[in-house]
Amino acid sequence: MKKPEFKDILKELRKERGLTQQQLAEQLKLSVSIISKWENGKHQPTVDDLKILVNFFNVSAGYLIGLED
């Protein structure tokens, strides 16, 4: 079975919180376009962006990038 990718994990975490891409972008103080690009697999987050996401969603970096369950 294929491991989930960052883009899929991010979208799932966002939806679990009941947030739109716009709402997530506002809460993280990022642009909605970067959230969209991440979820579409067009861009990958920087290490600093990963830190923001890990803290916001309260998950490990390994989980967020698909290395852990």
Buried (B, 14 or more C-beta within 10 A) or exposed (E): EEEBEBBBBBBEBBEEEEBEBEBBBBEBEBEBEBBBBBBEEEBEBEEEBBEBBBEBBEBEEEBBBBEEE
